[in-house]
Amino acid sequence: MECCGNNNYTDWEVVFQNDSLPMSCCPRSPFVVGTEICNTTSNKYPKGCLEQFGTFVMNHAAVLGGVGVGIAFIQVKSFSVHDVLKKHCIILFS
């Protein structure tokens, strides 16, 4: 997700107390390690992660809902399998 801070990049001012930002707030160049600097004057992600996450959920609501229904279906089926196995165990061991 391309975001920085909860609301925006200024959330990090309290933590660092200067213009530094975590490297996750800036796009990374491929094949460059240890030479990049991320601060408020560099190319940073302007939007906060709360907004970006909300947008992601709204854009993928159908898929997320489908996964939830699928997990609920598996749980319901496991309860019915449990009941069948329980009945067989009672018959076998009584």
Stockholm file with secondary structure:
# STOCKHOLM 1.0

chainA/1-94         MECCGNNNYTDWEVVFQNDSLPMSCCPRSPFVVGTEICNTTSNKYPKGCLEQFGTFVMNHAAVLGGVGVGIAFIQVKSFSVHDVLKKHCIILFS
#=GR chainA/1-94 SS CCCCSSSSGGGGHHHHSSSBCCGGGSCCCTTCCSCCCCBTTSSCCCSCHHHHHHHHHHHTHHHHHHHHHHHHHHHHHHHHHHHHHHHHHHHHTC
#=GC SS_cons        CCCCSSSSGGGGHHHHSSSBCCGGGSCCCTTCCSCCCCBTTSSCCCSCHHHHHHHHHHHTHHHHHHHHHHHHHHHHHHHHHHHHHHHHHHHHTC
//
